Amino acid sequence: MAQFTQKQGQYLAYIHLYRRLHRQGPAESDIARDFGVSPPTVHQMIVKLEELDLITREPGVARSKMTDRCIPTSVTA
């Protein structure tokens, strides 16, 4: 399993919980609002999580099928 930072783990946990509660992936605007960060910050994190193969998504699709590929269990500093 890929290593990820504590902040990346927080995003992964959020995506996982959001999908369980709403049965769809969160919009980047939802994440920005709930984390209190800017939309570009969220987008950068989503791209990084996808590069690490921790999530998958469909580019260009609103409320894409953003799915977590792992349940956060290990965090690096």
matplotlib code that plots the C-alpha trace (Angstrom):
import matplotlib.pyplot as plt

x = [0.0, 1.2, 2.4, 0.6, 0.9, -1.4, -3.2, -3.6, -5.1, -7.6, -8.7, -9.0, -11.0, -13.3, -13.8, -14.5, -17.0, -18.7, -19.2, -20.7, -23.1, -24.1, -23.5, -21.5, -18.1, -17.8, -17.5, -14.3, -16.4, -17.7, -14.2, -13.0, -15.9, -15.5, -11.7, -11.8, -9.4, -9.5, -10.7, -7.2, -5.8, -8.4, -7.8, -4.0, -4.6, -7.1, -4.6, -1.8, -4.0, -4.9, -1.1, -0.5, -3.2, -5.1, -8.3, -9.8, -12.1, -13.5, -12.1, -14.7, -17.6, -19.4, -19.5, -17.3, -17.1, -14.3, -13.6, -11.1, -8.9, -7.8, -9.0, -6.5, -4.5, -1.0, 0.2, 3.7, 4.8]
y = [0.0, 3.5, 5.7, 8.9, 12.0, 12.8, 15.5, 13.1, 10.6, 13.2, 13.7, 9.9, 9.5, 12.3, 10.8, 7.4, 8.7, 11.0, 8.1, 5.9, 8.7, 10.1, 7.1, 9.3, 11.0, 14.5, 17.5, 19.4, 22.3, 20.2, 19.3, 22.9, 24.1, 21.4, 21.7, 25.5, 25.6, 27.0, 25.0, 25.0, 23.5, 20.7, 20.1, 19.8, 17.3, 15.2, 15.1, 14.0, 11.3, 10.0, 10.0, 7.9, 5.5, 6.1, 7.3, 7.0, 9.5, 10.4, 13.7, 16.1, 14.4, 16.5, 14.7, 12.1, 8.6, 9.6, 6.4, 5.6, 2.7, 2.0, 2.6, 4.8, 2.6, 4.0, 7.5, 9.0, 12.3]
z = [0.0, -0.8, 2.0, 2.6, 4.8, 7.7, 5.6, 2.7, 5.2, 6.3, 2.8, 2.2, 5.4, 4.4, 0.9, 2.3, 4.9, 2.4, 0.0, 2.7, 3.8, 0.4, -1.9, -4.3, -4.2, -2.9, -5.1, -4.7, -3.5, -0.7, 0.4, 0.2, 2.3, 5.0, 5.2, 5.0, 2.1, -1.4, -4.4, -6.0, -2.8, -2.9, -6.6, -6.1, -3.3, -5.4, -8.3, -5.9, -4.3, -7.8, -8.8, -5.7, -6.9, -3.6, -5.4, -8.8, -10.6, -13.9, -15.1, -16.5, -14.8, -12.2, -8.8, -10.4, -9.2, -6.8, -4.9, -2.3, -3.2, 0.4, 3.9, 5.7, 8.0, 8.0, 8.0, 7.5, 9.0]

ax = plt.figure().add_subplot(projection="3d")
ax.plot(x, y, z, "-o")
ax.set_aspect("equal")
plt.show()
